[in-house]
Amino acid sequence: MAVMETDKRKKPISMQPRRISTISEYHQVRGLPRPEHPSISVINLDQVDAAYSCEAVSLVLDFYSIALKRNPHSKLKYGQHPYDFDEGILFFIAPGQVFSIEPVPEQPADATRPSGWIVLVHPDFLWDTPLAKTIRQYAYFDYAVHEALFLSEKEEQTIVGLIQTIQQEYQARIDQFSDSIIIAQLEVVLTYAERFYQRQFVTRKISNHTILNRLETVLATYFAGDDLIEKGLPTVQYVADQLNVSPNYLSSLLKVLTGQSTQQHIHDKLIDKAKEKLSTTDLSVNEIAYALGFGHPQSFSKLFKSKTSQSPVAFRQSFK
């Protein structure tokens, strides 16, 4: 079990993540029977040791985890940031990602027991299949911080049905078609999740537009200070870090809300700043380029023209 430092009240202060390399080891840690297949497992949370579920743990898995959980009675951190379970129940963890589970104390005596399903897939199971190359392209595996995916009752039934089909397939007599059928079902689960995430971006307008407003504030603050001269243009990673989301999550959200990527938003803010300087100052184009963080004025002019269909000089002359 992970080693924890505690204070006199025995509250966790820090935990060293425990690496779990195999699905068999995961089963052992969770107090489950040995897995029926070494590289893929479907776990019904009703079977998980309730005592273990009450412990604080920090883990790194060497395999994929797809979890559908209701009433988790715990706080999850993915990386160093909290994972939002307020409405969602489906979440994804990629191999090598650190995540921590901290039980919520003082649950009422009549609290509903956690329920749901977990699918564990070792990368070896996907070896030499198209899914091995495409699985990490699903952005929800790479989110440093994000919301659990909300599912309607009908959507949940769809996902649970697919998960149970995967379980039934590896529990049946294994033949030459078994792995292909399981992988096909996994691809369907991931594709449905992609659809549901895109829908969630649209339907959760209040929280999503809050992020959009915060993005505008982050960029406005950056462009108003000396950071452009000292550090150059803000990177997508920098902006995502300021918003406590991953680059992939932010770009996916912005694409749905605005049709543009994070990089395009950064460039738009840059062009607005450039237009302001070109129209209200006597600075040369070269001086403006350097002030906006460009090491080479030609790069600035090329970007400006690609965004406005005018050169910086032509834009300035239009105000005369």
C-alpha positions in Angstrom: 0.0 0.0 0.0 1.2 3.5 -0.6 3.2 5.1 2.2 1.6 8.2 3.8 2.9 10.8 6.1 0.3 11.7 8.7 -0.1 14.4 11.4 -1.3 13.7 14.9 -4.9 13.6 13.7 -3.9 11.0 11.2 -5.0 13.0 8.1 -3.0 12.3 4.9 -0.4 14.9 4.2 1.3 13.3 1.2 1.5 10.0 -0.6 4.1 8.4 -2.8 2.3 7.1 -5.9 2.2 3.3 -6.2 2.8 1.9 -9.7 0.6 -1.0 -10.8 2.1 -2.7 -13.8 -0.4 -5.5 -14.5 -4.1 -6.0 -14.4 -3.5 -9.0 -12.2 -1.8 -6.8 -9.6 -4.7 -4.3 -9.7 -7.1 -7.1 -9.0 -5.0 -8.2 -6.0 -4.7 -4.7 -4.6 -8.5 -4.2 -4.9 -9.3 -7.5 -3.3 -10.7 -9.0 -6.4 -10.4 -12.6 -7.8 -7.7 -13.2 -10.4 -8.7 -11.7 -13.8 -10.0 -14.1 -16.3 -7.9 -12.5 -19.0 -4.4 -11.1 -18.4 -4.7 -8.1 -20.6 -8.3 -7.0 -20.3 -10.8 -7.0 -17.4 -14.3 -5.7 -16.7 -14.9 -5.0 -13.0 -18.4 -4.6 -11.4 -17.9 -2.2 -8.6 -20.3 -4.2 -6.4 -17.4 -6.7 -6.2 -14.8 -4.3 -5.0 -13.6 -4.5 -1.4 -15.5 -1.8 0.4 -12.7 -1.4 3.0 -10.2 -0.7 0.3 -12.6 1.9 -1.2 -12.3 3.9 2.1 -8.6 4.3 1.9 -6.7 7.2 0.4 -4.4 6.0 -2.5 -2.2 7.5 -5.1 -1.7 5.3 -8.2 0.0 5.1 -11.6 -1.4 2.4 -13.8 0.5 1.0 -16.8 -2.8 0.3 -18.6 -5.9 2.2 -19.7 -8.9 2.6 -17.4 -12.4 3.4 -18.4 -14.6 3.9 -15.4 -18.4 4.5 -15.0 -19.1 5.3 -11.4 -22.1 6.4 -9.5 -21.9 7.8 -5.9 -18.1 7.7 -5.8 -17.9 9.0 -2.2 -14.4 10.2 -3.0 -12.4 13.1 -4.5 -10.2 12.2 -7.5 -7.2 14.1 -8.6 -5.8 13.5 -12.1 -2.3 14.9 -12.1 -2.3 17.6 -9.5 -5.8 18.9 -10.1 -9.3 17.9 -8.9 -11.5 16.0 -11.2 -15.1 17.3 -11.4 -17.6 14.6 -10.5 -20.5 17.1 -9.9 -22.6 15.7 -12.8 -20.5 13.3 -14.7 -20.0 9.6 -14.1 -17.7 8.3 -16.9 -14.0 9.1 -17.0 -10.8 7.9 -18.6 -7.2 7.4 -17.4 -4.3 6.7 -19.7 -1.2 4.6 -18.8 1.4 6.5 -16.8 -0.9 9.1 -15.4 -0.8 9.8 -11.7 -4.2 9.9 -10.0 -5.2 10.1 -6.3 -8.4 9.0 -4.6 -9.3 10.6 -1.3 -12.5 9.3 0.3 -15.1 11.9 1.4 -15.3 11.6 5.3 -18.4 11.2 7.4 -20.7 9.6 4.8 -24.3 9.3 6.2 -25.3 5.8 7.4 -27.9 5.5 4.6 -25.5 6.7 1.9 -25.8 4.7 -1.3 -22.9 2.4 -2.0 -20.7 3.3 -5.0 -21.7 1.4 -8.1 -20.7 1.1 -11.7 -18.1 -0.6 -13.9 -14.4 -0.3 -14.7 -12.8 -1.6 -17.9 -9.0 -2.1 -17.8 -7.1 -2.6 -21.0 -3.4 -3.2 -21.2 -1.6 -1.7 -24.2 -0.3 -5.2 -25.1 -3.9 -6.2 -25.8 -4.0 -3.6 -28.6 -0.7 -4.5 -30.1 -0.6 -4.6 -33.9 -4.2 -3.3 -34.2 -5.4 0.1 -35.6 -6.7 1.0 -32.1 -3.2 0.9 -30.7 -2.3 3.9 -32.9 -5.6 5.8 -32.5 -6.6 5.4 -28.8 -4.4 8.3 -27.6 -6.0 10.5 -30.2 -9.2 10.5 -28.1 -8.6 13.8 -26.2 -10.3 12.7 -23.0 -7.4 10.3 -22.2 -5.0 13.2 -22.1 -6.9 15.7 -20.0 -4.8 17.0 -17.1 -8.0 18.2 -15.5 -11.5 17.9 -16.8 -15.1 17.0 -16.0 -16.3 13.5 -15.8 -18.6 12.8 -18.7 -22.3 13.2 -18.0 -24.6 10.5 -19.4 -28.3 10.4 -19.7 -30.0 7.3 -18.6 -30.3 6.0 -22.1 -26.6 6.8 -22.9 -25.6 5.0 -19.7 -27.5 2.0 -20.7 -25.7 2.0 -24.1 -22.2 2.2 -22.5 -23.1 -0.5 -19.8 -24.4 -2.8 -22.5 -21.2 -2.5 -24.5 -19.1 -3.1 -21.4 -21.1 -6.2 -20.5 -20.6 -7.4 -24.1 -16.9 -7.1 -23.7 -17.0 -9.1 -20.4 -19.2 -11.8 -21.9 -16.8 -12.2 -24.9 -13.7 -12.8 -22.8 -15.6 -15.0 -20.4 -16.8 -17.2 -23.3 -14.5 -19.8 -24.9 -11.7 -17.8 -26.5 -11.3 -18.3 -30.3 -9.6 -16.6 -33.2 -12.3 -13.9 -33.3 -12.5 -13.1 -29.6 -9.9 -10.3 -29.5 -11.2 -8.7 -32.7 -14.7 -8.6 -31.3 -13.5 -7.1 -28.0 -11.5 -4.4 -29.7 -14.4 -3.6 -32.0 -16.6 -3.1 -28.9 -13.9 -0.9 -27.3 -13.8 1.3 -30.4 -17.6 1.7 -30.2 -17.4 2.7 -26.5 -14.7 5.3 -27.3 -16.6 6.7 -30.3 -19.8 7.0 -28.2 -17.7 8.8 -25.6 -16.4 11.2 -28.2 -20.0 12.0 -29.3 -21.1 12.5 -25.7 -18.2 14.8 -24.8 -18.9 17.0 -27.8 -22.6 17.1 -26.7 -21.4 18.0 -23.2 -19.3 20.9 -24.5 -22.5 22.3 -26.1 -25.0 21.7 -23.3 -22.9 22.8 -20.4 -22.9 26.4 -21.7 -22.5 28.2 -18.4 -19.3 26.5 -17.2 -17.9 26.4 -20.8 -18.4 30.1 -21.4 -16.9 30.8 -18.0 -13.7 29.2 -19.3 -14.0 31.2 -22.5 -14.3 34.4 -20.4 -11.3 33.4 -18.3 -9.3 32.7 -21.5 -10.0 36.3 -22.7 -8.8 37.6 -19.3 -5.6 35.5 -19.4 -4.7 36.7 -22.9 -5.6 40.3 -22.2 -3.4 40.3 -19.1 -0.5 38.7 -21.0 -0.6 41.1 -23.9 -1.0 44.2 -21.7 2.2 43.5 -19.8 5.8 43.0 -20.7 5.6 39.2 -21.2 5.5 39.5 -25.0 8.9 41.3 -25.1 10.4 39.0 -22.4 8.9 35.7 -23.3 7.4 35.9 -26.7 3.9 34.8 -27.6 2.1 32.7 -24.9 2.1 29.0 -25.7 -1.0 26.9 -25.8 0.5 25.0 -22.8 0.9 28.2 -20.8 -2.7 29.3 -21.5 -4.1 25.8 -20.6 -2.0 25.9 -17.3 -3.5 29.2 -16.4 -7.0 27.8 -16.9 -6.2 24.5 -15.1 -7.1 22.4 -18.1 -5.1 20.4 -20.5 -4.2 21.8 -24.0 -6.3 19.1 -25.6 -9.4 19.8 -23.5 -9.1 23.6 -24.1 -8.7 23.2 -27.8 -11.6 20.7 -28.0 -13.9 23.1 -26.1 -12.9 26.2 -28.1 -13.4 24.3 -31.4 -17.0 23.6 -30.3 -17.8 27.0 -28.9 -15.9 29.2 -31.4 -14.8 27.1 -34.2 -11.2 28.0 -33.5 -8.2 26.4 -31.8 -6.4 27.9 -28.8 -3.5 28.9 -31.1 -5.9 30.7 -33.4 -7.3 32.6 -30.3 -3.7 33.6 -29.4 -3.1 34.8 -32.9 -6.3 36.8 -33.0 -5.4 38.6 -29.8 -1.9 39.3 -31.3 -3.4 40.7 -34.5 -5.8 43.0 -32.4 -2.7 44.3 -30.5 -0.8 44.8 -33.7 -3.7 46.7 -35.3 -3.9 48.9 -32.2 -0.2 49.8 -32.4 -0.3 50.3 -36.2 -3.2 52.6 -36.0 -2.4 54.6 -32.9 1.4 54.9 -32.7 4.3 56.0 -35.0 6.4 52.9 -34.2 7.9 51.2 -37.3 6.7 47.8 -38.4 9.9 46.3 -37.2 9.6 48.0 -33.8 6.0 46.7 -33.4 7.2 43.2 -34.4 9.8 43.2 -31.7 7.4 44.6 -29.1 5.0 41.8 -29.9 7.7 39.2 -29.2 8.8 38.4 -32.7 12.5 37.8 -33.2 12.1 38.3 -37.0 9.9 41.1 -38.4 9.3 39.0 -41.5 7.5 36.4 -39.4 5.2 39.1 -38.0 4.4 40.5 -41.4 3.7 37.1 -42.8 1.3 36.2 -40.0 -0.4 39.6 -40.1 -1.1 39.3 -43.9 -2.3 35.7 -43.5 -4.9 36.9 -40.9 -5.9 40.2 -42.5 -5.1 39.9 -46.2 -3.1 43.1 -45.9 0.5 43.8 -45.0 1.1 45.8 -41.8 2.2 48.8 -44.0 -1.0 48.6 -46.1 -3.1 48.4 -43.0 -1.5 51.5 -41.5 -1.9 53.4 -44.8 -5.6 52.7 -44.8 -5.9 55.0 -41.7 -4.3 58.0 -43.5 
